[in-house]
Amino acid sequence: MRFHFPLDGVLHVRLLLEEQARERLETCLLKLRAVEHRMSEGRRWRERSARVRARMKKLPAIELQFVEHVLGQADVALSRLEAARVELARQASELRAVYLGAHRERETLSTLREAALVRHRADELRREQRALDEFHLGKMLRARGEARLATDLNETPDESRKGLP
């Protein structure tokens, strides 16, 4: 008998949901890493620019104003990146929870399926053993019956009545 798990359709859907949740989480984590990388690059650029500005004490006012404006824009960009990083970290946390929930549900169904498969195999073995036992028992009974018939045929009518009054 072929194994049939009644919840195979549900298990398949759970596998798909788990995979989708994992892909969304991975995408979000990639975006988060990209933002963190841009932030670290922006901070390094900001620090280098600030060091260059500090070394050049005799800058004309217009150049100093331009450098301050660029550094201000860098600070604004870094604060936007920080806000994006915080939002992506929040999304990653939520997506991780969704993924773990989907994983648990799929794992539960997989465990149920494996347990059902073990029970099915044990039932199959019992059925096979019962069929073998019945086959051998029938063979043994037929052999005994044939032996008894042969002894009955070999006995003479007088011998079969020995011991009877």
TORLUMKE-795998 format. One record per residue: residue in three letters; x, y, z of N, C-alpha, C, O, CB in turn. Coordinates in Angstrom, 2 decimals. Glycine has a CB too. Layout:
// TORLUMKE-795998
SITE  type      nc1      nc2      nc3     cac1     cac2     cac3      cc1      cc2      cc3      oc1      oc2      oc3     cbc1     cbc2     cbc3
SITE   ALA        X        Y        Z        X        Y        Z        X        Y        Z        X        Y        Z        X        Y        Z
...
END
This chain:
// TORLUMKE-795998
SITE  type      nc1      nc2      nc3     cac1     cac2     cac3      cc1      cc2      cc3      oc1      oc2      oc3     cbc1     cbc2     cbc3
SITE   MET     0.85    -1.17     0.00     0.00     0.00     0.00     0.90     1.23     0.00     1.87     1.30     0.75    -0.97     0.00     1.22
SITE   ARG     0.57     2.17    -0.82     1.35     3.39    -0.96     1.07     4.32     0.21    -0.06     4.42     0.69     1.03     4.09    -2.30
SITE   PHE     2.14     5.01     0.67     1.98     5.94     1.79     1.29     7.20     1.31     1.65     7.78     0.28     3.35     6.28     2.42
SITE   HIS     0.29     7.62     2.07    -0.42     8.87     1.77    -0.55     9.66     3.06    -1.13     9.19     4.03    -1.83     8.60     1.14
SITE   PHE     0.01    10.86     3.06    -0.10    11.76     4.21    -1.20    12.76     3.87    -1.06    13.52     2.91     1.27    12.48     4.53
SITE   PRO    -2.29    12.79     4.65    -3.42    13.65     4.30    -3.09    15.14     4.30    -3.81    15.93     3.68    -4.56    13.39     5.24
SITE   LEU    -2.02    15.53     4.98    -1.68    16.95     5.05    -0.52    17.32     4.12     0.15    18.32     4.34    -1.32    17.32     6.48
SITE   ASP    -0.29    16.51     3.09     0.80    16.81     2.15     0.60    18.16     1.48     1.57    18.90     1.29     0.91    15.71     1.10
SITE   GLY    -0.62    18.50     1.11    -0.90    19.79     0.49    -0.56    20.95     1.43     0.03    21.95     1.03    -2.37    19.87     0.07
SITE   VAL    -0.96    20.79     2.68    -0.66    21.82     3.67     0.84    21.93     3.90     1.38    23.03     4.03    -1.38    21.52     5.01
SITE   LEU     1.51    20.78     3.94     2.96    20.78     4.12     3.64    21.50     2.96     4.57    22.28     3.16     3.50    19.34     4.24
SITE   HIS     3.18    21.25     1.75     3.75    21.91     0.58     3.56    23.43     0.67     4.48    24.19     0.38     3.10    21.37    -0.71
SITE   VAL     2.38    23.86     1.06     2.10    25.30     1.22     3.02    25.89     2.30     3.56    26.98     2.14     0.60    25.55     1.58
SITE   ARG     3.18    25.16     3.40     4.04    25.64     4.49     5.49    25.76     4.04     6.20    26.69     4.43     3.95    24.70     5.71
SITE   LEU     5.93    24.81     3.21     7.29    24.89     2.66     7.45    26.15     1.82     8.46    26.85     1.92     7.61    23.64     1.81
SITE   LEU     6.46    26.43     0.99     6.51    27.63     0.15     6.49    28.90     1.00     7.24    29.84     0.74     5.32    27.64    -0.83
SITE   LEU     5.63    28.92     2.01     5.56    30.09     2.89     6.88    30.31     3.63     7.34    31.44     3.77     4.41    29.95     3.89
SITE   GLU     7.47    29.22     4.09     8.76    29.34     4.79     9.83    29.88     3.84    10.62    30.74     4.21     9.19    27.97     5.37
SITE   GLU     9.84    29.37     2.63    10.82    29.82     1.64    10.64    31.29     1.30    11.61    32.04     1.19    10.73    28.98     0.37
SITE   GLN     9.39    31.72     1.13     9.11    33.12     0.84     9.53    34.01     1.99    10.12    35.07     1.78     7.63    33.32     0.53
SITE   ALA     9.24    33.58     3.22     9.61    34.37     4.40    11.13    34.47     4.50    11.67    35.53     4.84     9.03    33.74     5.68
SITE   ARG    11.82    33.38     4.21    13.29    33.39     4.26    13.85    34.34     3.20    14.79    35.09     3.48    13.85    31.97     4.05
SITE   GLU    13.29    34.31     2.00    13.76    35.19     0.93    13.52    36.66     1.28    14.39    37.50     1.05    13.06    34.84    -0.39
SITE   ARG    12.34    36.97     1.84    12.08    38.36     2.25    13.05    38.80     3.34    13.55    39.93     3.31    10.62    38.52     2.75
SITE   LEU    13.32    37.91     4.30    14.27    38.23     5.37    15.67    38.46     4.79    16.34    39.42     5.16    14.31    37.11     6.42
SITE   GLU    16.10    37.58     3.89    17.43    37.74     3.29    17.54    39.04     2.51    18.57    39.72     2.56    17.75    36.55     2.38
SITE   THR    16.49    39.39     1.77    16.48    40.65     1.02    16.60    41.84     1.96    17.38    42.76     1.72    15.19    40.77     0.17
SITE   CYS    15.83    41.80     3.03    15.88    42.90     4.00    17.26    42.99     4.65    17.79    44.08     4.85    14.80    42.70     5.09
SITE   LEU    17.84    41.84     4.98    19.18    41.85     5.60    20.23    42.36     4.62    21.17    43.04     5.04    19.55    40.45     6.09
SITE   LEU    20.09    42.04     3.34    21.02    42.58     2.34    20.91    44.10     2.25    21.92    44.79     2.17    20.75    41.94     0.96
SITE   LYS    19.68    44.60     2.26    19.48    46.05     2.23    20.08    46.70     3.48    20.71    47.75     3.41    17.98    46.40     2.12
SITE   LEU    19.87    46.05     4.62    20.41    46.58     5.88    21.94    46.63     5.82    22.54    47.63     6.21    19.95    45.71     7.07
SITE   ARG    22.56    45.57     5.33    24.02    45.57     5.21    24.50    46.66     4.26    25.52    47.30     4.51    24.52    44.19     4.73
SITE   ALA    23.77    46.86     3.16    24.15    47.90     2.19    24.07    49.28     2.84    24.96    50.11     2.64    23.24    47.84     0.94
SITE   VAL    23.02    49.54     3.60    22.88    50.83     4.28    23.98    51.01     5.31    24.57    52.08     5.42    21.49    50.95     4.96
SITE   GLU    24.27    49.95     6.06    25.35    50.04     7.06    26.69    50.29     6.37    27.51    51.04     6.90    25.41    48.74     7.90
SITE   HIS    26.91    49.68     5.22    28.15    49.91     4.48    28.23    51.36     4.01    29.27    52.00     4.14    28.25    48.94     3.28
SITE   ARG    27.13    51.87     3.45    27.12    53.28     3.01    27.35    54.22     4.18    28.03    55.24     4.05    25.79    53.62     2.32
SITE   MET    26.78    53.87     5.33    26.98    54.71     6.52    28.45    54.71     6.94    29.00    55.77     7.25    26.11    54.21     7.68
SITE   SER    29.08    53.55     6.95    30.50    53.51     7.35    31.36    54.26     6.34    32.30    54.97     6.72    30.99    52.04     7.47
SITE   GLU    31.05    54.12     5.05    31.78    54.89     4.02    31.55    56.39     4.22    32.50    57.17     4.14    31.33    54.47     2.60
SITE   GLY    30.32    56.78     4.48    30.00    58.20     4.70    30.71    58.75     5.93    31.21    59.88     5.90    28.49    58.39     4.86
SITE   ARG    30.77    57.98     6.98    31.48    58.44     8.20    32.98    58.59     7.94    33.60    59.56     8.37    31.26    57.44     9.36
SITE   ARG    33.54    57.64     7.22    34.99    57.75     6.90    35.25    58.99     6.04    36.20    59.73     6.27    35.49    56.47     6.17
SITE   TRP    34.39    59.19     5.04    34.56    60.37     4.18    34.43    61.64     5.01    35.22    62.57     4.84    33.52    60.37     3.04
SITE   ARG    33.45    61.67     5.89    33.23    62.84     6.76    34.45    63.10     7.63    34.88    64.25     7.77    31.97    62.64     7.65
SITE   GLU    35.01    62.05     8.22    36.19    62.20     9.08    37.40    62.68     8.29    38.14    63.55     8.75    36.51    60.88     9.78
SITE   ARG    37.60    62.12     7.11    38.73    62.56     6.27    38.57    64.01     5.87    39.53    64.79     5.91    38.86    61.68     5.02
SITE   SER    37.35    64.39     5.48    37.09    65.78     5.08    37.30    66.73     6.24    37.84    67.82     6.07    35.67    65.93     4.53
SITE   ALA    36.87    66.32     7.42    37.06    67.17     8.60    38.55    67.32     8.92    38.99    68.40     9.31    36.30    66.59     9.83
SITE   ARG    39.34    66.25     8.76    40.78    66.35     8.99    41.45    67.26     7.98    42.32    68.06     8.34    41.43    64.96     8.95
SITE   VAL    41.06    67.16     6.72    41.63    68.02     5.68    41.29    69.48     5.98    42.15    70.35     5.85    41.10    67.62     4.27
SITE   ARG    40.06    69.74     6.38    39.65    71.10     6.71    40.44    71.63     7.90    40.84    72.79     7.91    38.14    71.16     7.00
SITE   ALA    40.68    70.79     8.90    41.42    71.23    10.08    42.88    71.54     9.73    43.47    72.44    10.32    41.36    70.16    11.18
SITE   ARG    43.46    70.82     8.78    44.85    71.09     8.39    45.00    72.39     7.61    46.01    73.07     7.70    45.38    69.93     7.56
SITE   MET    43.97    72.71     6.86    44.04    73.91     6.04    43.38    75.06     6.80    42.18    75.31     6.65    43.35    73.70     4.66
SITE   LYS    44.16    75.74     7.61    43.62    76.80     8.46    43.38    78.09     7.67    42.52    78.89     8.03    44.55    77.08     9.62
SITE   LYS    44.14    78.29     6.61    44.04    79.56     5.89    43.24    79.36     4.60    43.75    79.60     3.51    45.43    80.12     5.58
SITE   LEU    42.03    78.95     4.74    41.15    78.82     3.58    40.41    80.13     3.39    40.07    80.82     4.36    40.15    77.62     3.74
SITE   PRO    40.16    80.47     2.14    39.32    81.65     1.91    37.91    81.37     2.45    37.50    80.22     2.53    39.26    82.02     0.39
SITE   ALA    37.21    82.37     2.81    35.89    82.25     3.43    34.91    81.49     2.53    34.14    80.66     3.02    35.33    83.64     3.75
SITE   ILE    34.95    81.75     1.24    34.01    81.08     0.34    34.28    79.57     0.30    33.34    78.78     0.26    34.10    81.67    -1.08
SITE   GLU    35.57    79.17     0.30    35.90    77.76     0.29    35.52    77.11     1.62    35.03    75.98     1.66    37.38    77.55     0.00
SITE   LEU    35.76    77.83     2.70    35.38    77.33     4.03    33.87    77.14     4.12    33.39    76.15     4.67    35.86    78.30     5.13
SITE   GLN    33.13    78.11     3.56    31.67    78.01     3.56    31.23    76.80     2.73    30.31    76.08     3.12    31.04    79.30     3.00
SITE   PHE    31.88    76.56     1.58    31.54    75.42     0.73    31.82    74.10     1.46    31.01    73.18     1.43    32.34    75.49    -0.59
SITE   VAL    32.99    74.02     2.11    33.35    72.80     2.84    32.34    72.55     3.96    31.91    71.41     4.16    34.78    72.90     3.42
SITE   GLU    31.96    73.60     4.69    30.96    73.45     5.76    29.62    73.00     5.20    28.94    72.18     5.81    30.80    74.77     6.52
SITE   HIS    29.25    73.54     4.05    27.98    73.14     3.42    28.03    71.65     3.03    27.07    70.91     3.27    27.70    74.03     2.16
SITE   VAL    29.14    71.20     2.43    29.28    69.80     2.02    29.26    68.90     3.25    28.62    67.85     3.24    30.59    69.58     1.21
SITE   LEU    29.96    69.30     4.32    29.96    68.50     5.55    28.56    68.45     6.18    28.15    67.42     6.73    30.98    69.07     6.57
SITE   GLY    27.84    69.55     6.09    26.45    69.57     6.59    25.57    68.62     5.80    24.75    67.89     6.37    25.87    70.99     6.53
SITE   GLN    25.74    68.62     4.47    24.98    67.70     3.61    25.33    66.25     3.94    24.47    65.37     3.93    25.26    67.99     2.11
SITE   ALA    26.61    66.01     4.23    27.03    64.65     4.61    26.35    64.25     5.92    25.92    63.10     6.06    28.57    64.57     4.75
SITE   ASP    26.27    65.18     6.87    25.59    64.87     8.14    24.11    64.56     7.92    23.57    63.64     8.54    25.75    66.04     9.12
SITE   VAL    23.46    65.34     7.06    22.05    65.09     6.75    21.89    63.71     6.11    20.99    62.95     6.48    21.49    66.19     5.81
SITE   ALA    22.76    63.39     5.15    22.70    62.08     4.49    22.93    60.96     5.50    22.25    59.94     5.46    23.73    61.99     3.35
SITE   LEU    23.89    61.16     6.41    24.15    60.14     7.43    22.95    59.97     8.37    22.63    58.85     8.77    25.40    60.50     8.25
SITE   SER    22.28    61.07     8.71    21.11    60.94     9.59    19.97    60.24     8.86    19.22    59.47     9.47    20.65    62.34    10.08
SITE   ARG    19.83    60.49     7.55    18.80    59.76     6.77    19.15    58.28     6.69    18.27    57.43     6.83    18.68    60.36     5.33
SITE   LEU    20.41    57.98     6.48    20.83    56.59     6.43    20.61    55.90     7.78    20.24    54.73     7.84    22.31    56.49     6.03
SITE   GLU    20.84    56.64     8.86    20.60    56.06    10.20    19.12    55.75    10.40    18.76    54.71    10.95    21.09    57.03    11.30
SITE   ALA    18.26    56.67     9.93    16.81    56.42    10.03    16.42    55.20     9.19    15.62    54.37     9.61    16.00    57.68     9.58
SITE   ALA    17.00    55.11     7.99    16.72    53.95     7.12    17.24    52.68     7.77    16.59    51.63     7.70    17.36    54.14     5.72
SITE   ARG    18.41    52.75     8.41    18.98    51.58     9.08    18.08    51.11    10.21    17.85    49.91    10.38    20.38    51.90     9.62
SITE   VAL    17.57    52.06    11.00    16.69    51.71    12.11    15.41    51.05    11.57    14.95    50.04    12.11    16.33    52.98    12.95
SITE   GLU    14.85    51.62    10.52    13.63    51.06     9.93    13.89    49.66     9.35    13.08    48.75     9.54    13.08    51.99     8.82
SITE   LEU    15.01    49.49     8.67    15.34    48.17     8.12    15.60    47.15     9.22    15.25    45.98     9.09    16.55    48.27     7.19
SITE   ALA    16.22    47.60    10.30    16.46    46.68    11.43    15.13    46.25    12.04    14.98    45.09    12.43    17.36    47.35    12.51
SITE   ARG    14.17    47.18    12.14    12.84    46.84    12.66    12.15    45.85    11.73    11.57    44.86    12.19    11.98    48.11    12.82
SITE   GLN    12.21    46.12    10.42    11.61    45.20     9.45    12.27    43.83     9.51    11.59    42.80     9.44    11.72    45.79     8.03
SITE   ALA    13.59    43.81     9.63    14.31    42.53     9.71    13.87    41.75    10.94    13.72    40.53    10.90    15.84    42.77     9.73
SITE   SER    13.66    42.46    12.03    13.21    41.79    13.25    11.82    41.18    13.05    11.57    40.04    13.45    13.18    42.79    14.43
SITE   GLU    10.93    41.93    12.43     9.58    41.42    12.17     9.63    40.24    11.19     8.97    39.22    11.40     8.68    42.54    11.60
SITE   LEU    10.42    40.39    10.13    10.52    39.32     9.14    11.17    38.07     9.73    10.83    36.95     9.35    11.31    39.79     7.92
SITE   ARG    12.10    38.26    10.65    12.72    37.11    11.32    11.67    36.36    12.14    11.64    35.13    12.14    13.90    37.57    12.23
SITE   ALA    10.81    37.11    12.83     9.75    36.47    13.61     8.78    35.71    12.69     8.37    34.59    13.01     8.98    37.53    14.44
SITE   VAL     8.44    36.31    11.56     7.55    35.65    10.59     8.22    34.38    10.07     7.58    33.33     9.98     7.19    36.61     9.41
SITE   TYR     9.50    34.48     9.72    10.21    33.32     9.21    10.28    32.21    10.25    10.02    31.05     9.94    11.63    33.72     8.77
SITE   LEU    10.61    32.56    11.48    10.70    31.53    12.53     9.34    30.87    12.77     9.28    29.66    13.00    11.22    32.16    13.85
SITE   GLY     8.26    31.65    12.72     6.92    31.07    12.86     6.61    30.11    11.72     6.10    29.01    11.95     5.87    32.18    12.91
SITE   ALA     6.92    30.52    10.49     6.69    29.65     9.33     7.56    28.40     9.41     7.12    27.31     9.05     6.97    30.41     8.02
SITE   HIS     8.78    28.57     9.89     9.69    27.42    10.03     9.15    26.43    11.06     9.18    25.22    10.84    11.10    27.90    10.43
SITE   ARG     8.67    26.95    12.20     8.11    26.08    13.24     6.90    25.32    12.72     6.76    24.12    12.96     7.73    26.89    14.48
SITE   GLU     6.01    26.01    12.02     4.81    25.36    11.48     5.18    24.27    10.47     4.62    23.18    10.50     3.87    26.40    10.82
SITE   ARG     6.13    24.57     9.59     6.57    23.58     8.61     7.27    22.41     9.31     7.08    21.26     8.93     7.50    24.23     7.58
SITE   GLU     8.06    22.72    10.31     8.78    21.67    11.05     7.78    20.75    11.76     7.98    19.54    11.80     9.76    22.30    12.06
SITE   THR     6.73    21.33    12.33     5.70    20.53    13.00     5.04    19.57    12.01     4.86    18.39    12.31     4.65    21.45    13.65
SITE   LEU     4.67    20.09    10.84     4.04    19.23     9.83     5.02    18.17     9.34     4.62    17.03     9.09     3.54    20.08     8.65
SITE   SER     6.28    18.53     9.18     7.28    17.54     8.75     7.42    16.44     9.79     7.53    15.26     9.44     8.65    18.21     8.51
SITE   THR     7.40    16.82    11.06     7.49    15.83    12.13     6.27    14.91    12.12     6.40    13.70    12.28     7.63    16.52    13.50
SITE   LEU     5.10    15.49    11.93     3.88    14.68    11.84     3.95    13.72    10.65     3.54    12.56    10.76     2.64    15.58    11.72
SITE   ARG     4.45    14.20     9.53     4.56    13.36     8.34     5.54    12.21     8.60     5.26    11.07     8.25     5.02    14.20     7.13
SITE   GLU     6.67    12.52     9.20     7.66    11.48     9.48     7.09    10.43    10.44     7.31     9.24    10.26     8.94    12.09    10.08
SITE   ALA     6.35    10.88    11.46     5.75     9.94    12.40     4.71     9.06    11.68     4.63     7.86    11.93     5.09    10.69    13.58
SITE   ALA     3.93     9.67    10.80     2.94     8.89    10.04     3.63     7.89     9.12     3.15     6.77     8.94     2.03     9.83     9.22
SITE   LEU     4.75     8.29     8.54     5.49     7.38     7.67     6.06     6.20     8.47     6.04     5.06     8.00     6.63     8.13     6.95
SITE   VAL     6.55     6.46     9.66     7.05     5.38    10.53     5.92     4.42    10.87     6.09     3.20    10.82     7.69     5.96    11.83
SITE   ARG     4.76     4.98    11.23     3.60     4.12    11.54     3.18     3.31    10.31     2.87     2.12    10.42     2.40     4.98    12.04
SITE   HIS     3.19     3.95     9.16     2.80     3.26     7.92     3.76     2.10     7.64     3.32     1.00     7.29     2.79     4.25     6.73
SITE   ARG     5.06     2.35     7.78     6.04     1.28     7.55     5.87     0.14     8.54     5.99    -1.03     8.17     7.46     1.84     7.63
SITE   ALA     5.59     0.47     9.80     5.38    -0.58    10.81     4.13    -1.39    10.45     4.14    -2.61    10.57     5.23     0.05    12.23
SITE   ASP     3.06    -0.72    10.01     1.84    -1.42     9.60     2.12    -2.33     8.39     1.65    -3.46     8.33     0.73    -0.41     9.25
SITE   GLU     2.90    -1.80     7.44     3.26    -2.61     6.26     4.02    -3.86     6.69     3.73    -4.96     6.21     4.12    -1.78     5.27
SITE   LEU     4.98    -3.69     7.59     5.75    -4.85     8.06     4.84    -5.86     8.76     4.99    -7.07     8.57     6.87    -4.40     9.01
SITE   ARG     3.90    -5.37     9.58     2.97    -6.28    10.26     2.10    -7.02     9.25     1.89    -8.23     9.38     2.08    -5.49    11.24
SITE   ARG     1.62    -6.32     8.24     0.79    -6.98     7.21     1.60    -8.03     6.45     1.12    -9.14     6.21     0.23    -5.94     6.22
SITE   GLU     2.82    -7.68     6.09     3.66    -8.64     5.39     3.95    -9.85     6.27     3.91   -10.99     5.79     4.97    -7.99     4.96
SITE   GLN     4.25    -9.61     7.54     4.53   -10.72     8.45     3.30   -11.59     8.64     3.40   -12.81     8.68     5.02   -10.18     9.81
SITE   ARG     2.13   -10.96     8.75     0.89   -11.72     8.90     0.65   -12.59     7.66     0.25   -13.75     7.78    -0.31   -10.77     9.14
SITE   ALA     0.89   -12.02     6.48     0.69   -12.78     5.24     1.67   -13.96     5.18     1.29   -15.06     4.79     0.87   -11.87     4.01
SITE   LEU     2.91   -13.70     5.57     3.89   -14.80     5.59     3.50   -15.87     6.60     3.60   -17.06     6.32     5.29   -14.27     5.90
SITE   ASP     3.07   -15.44     7.78     2.66   -16.40     8.81     1.49   -17.24     8.32     1.48   -18.46     8.49     2.29   -15.68    10.11
SITE   GLU     0.49   -16.59     7.71    -0.66   -17.33     7.20    -0.25   -18.29     6.08    -0.76   -19.41     6.00    -1.73   -16.36     6.69
SITE   PHE     0.66   -17.86     5.24     1.13   -18.71     4.16     1.81   -19.96     4.71     1.51   -21.08     4.30     2.09   -17.94     3.25
SITE   HIS     2.74   -19.75     5.66     3.47   -20.89     6.23     2.56   -21.78     7.08     2.71   -23.00     7.08     4.64   -20.39     7.06
SITE   LEU     1.63   -21.17     7.80     0.69   -21.96     8.59    -0.18   -22.82     7.66    -0.39   -24.00     7.93    -0.20   -21.05     9.46
SITE   GLY    -0.66   -22.23     6.59    -1.46   -22.98     5.63    -0.66   -24.10     5.00    -1.16   -25.21     4.81    -2.00   -22.06     4.56
SITE   LYS     0.59   -23.80     4.67     1.47   -24.82     4.08     1.70   -25.95     5.07     1.68   -27.13     4.69     2.81   -24.20     3.66
SITE   MET     1.90   -25.60     6.34     2.13   -26.61     7.37     0.87   -27.45     7.58     0.95   -28.67     7.71     2.57   -25.94     8.69
SITE   LEU    -0.29   -26.80     7.61    -1.55   -27.54     7.80    -1.82   -28.46     6.61    -2.29   -29.58     6.79    -2.72   -26.57     8.00
SITE   ARG    -1.53   -27.98     5.41    -1.71   -28.83     4.24    -0.78   -30.03     4.30    -1.17   -31.15     3.95    -1.47   -28.02     2.95
SITE   ALA     0.44   -29.79     4.73     1.41   -30.90     4.83     0.94   -31.92     5.87     1.02   -33.12     5.63     2.82   -30.37     5.20
SITE   ARG     0.45   -31.44     7.01    -0.07   -32.36     8.04    -1.28   -33.13     7.51    -1.41   -34.33     7.71    -0.45   -31.58     9.33
SITE   GLY    -2.15   -32.40     6.83    -3.35   -33.05     6.28    -2.99   -34.11     5.27    -3.58   -35.19     5.25    -4.27   -32.02     5.64
SITE   GLU    -2.01   -33.81     4.41    -1.57   -34.78     3.42    -0.91   -35.98     4.10    -1.10   -37.11     3.67    -0.60   -34.14     2.41
SITE   ALA    -0.14   -35.73     5.16     0.52   -36.82     5.88    -0.55   -37.69     6.56    -0.45   -38.92     6.53     1.53   -36.27     6.93
SITE   ARG    -1.52   -37.08     7.15    -2.59   -37.82     7.82    -3.37   -38.63     6.79    -3.73   -39.78     7.03    -3.54   -36.86     8.60
SITE   LEU    -3.64   -38.03     5.64    -4.36   -38.73     4.59    -3.54   -39.92     4.09    -4.08   -41.00     3.85    -4.68   -37.77     3.42
SITE   ALA    -2.26   -39.72     3.95    -1.39   -40.80     3.49    -1.36   -41.93     4.51    -1.40   -43.10     4.13     0.04   -40.27     3.23
SITE   THR    -1.30   -41.61     5.78    -1.29   -42.66     6.80    -2.63   -43.36     6.83    -2.69   -44.57     7.03    -0.95   -42.09     8.18
SITE   ASP    -3.71   -42.59     6.64    -5.03   -43.21     6.62    -5.17   -44.16     5.42    -5.78   -45.22     5.54    -6.14   -42.13     6.58
SITE   LEU    -4.61   -43.79     4.31    -4.70   -44.63     3.12    -3.83   -45.87     3.25    -4.17   -46.93     2.73    -4.31   -43.84     1.88
SITE   ASN    -2.71   -45.74     3.94    -1.79   -46.87     4.10    -2.29   -47.86     5.14    -1.88   -49.02     5.12    -0.40   -46.38     4.50
SITE   GLU    -3.15   -47.46     6.04    -3.65   -48.37     7.07    -4.70   -49.29     6.45    -5.46   -48.89     5.57    -4.24   -47.59     8.28
SITE   THR    -4.74   -50.49     6.92    -5.78   -51.43     6.50    -6.97   -51.25     7.41    -6.83   -50.67     8.49    -5.27   -52.92     6.53
SITE   PRO    -8.13   -51.72     7.01    -9.31   -51.52     7.84    -9.16   -52.17     9.20    -9.69   -51.65    10.18   -10.54   -52.07     7.15
SITE   ASP    -8.44   -53.30     9.29    -8.28   -53.95    10.60    -7.36   -53.16    11.48    -7.58   -53.07    12.69    -7.75   -55.37    10.44
SITE   GLU    -6.31   -52.56    10.89    -5.36   -51.79    11.70    -5.98   -50.51    12.24    -5.65   -50.06    13.34    -4.12   -51.44    10.87
SITE   SER    -6.87   -49.95    11.48    -7.48   -48.70    11.94    -8.41   -48.93    13.10    -8.75   -47.99    13.81    -8.22   -48.03    10.81
SITE   ARG    -8.86   -50.21    13.31    -9.77   -50.50    14.40    -9.07   -51.10    15.59    -9.73   -51.51    16.54   -10.85   -51.41    13.94
SITE   LYS    -7.76   -51.17    15.56    -7.03   -51.71    16.71    -7.33   -50.85    17.90    -7.42   -49.63    17.77    -5.49   -51.78    16.46
SITE   GLY    -7.50   -51.43    19.00    -7.76   -50.72    20.24    -9.20   -50.33    20.40    -9.59   -49.85    21.47    -6.91   -49.52    20.32
SITE   LEU   -10.01   -50.52    19.37   -11.43   -50.21    19.48   -12.17   -51.52    19.79   -11.77   -52.55    19.25   -11.98   -49.54    18.16
SITE   PRO   -13.20   -51.56    20.62   -13.92   -52.80    20.95   -14.77   -53.31    19.85   -15.43   -54.34    20.01   -14.77   -52.60    22.13
END
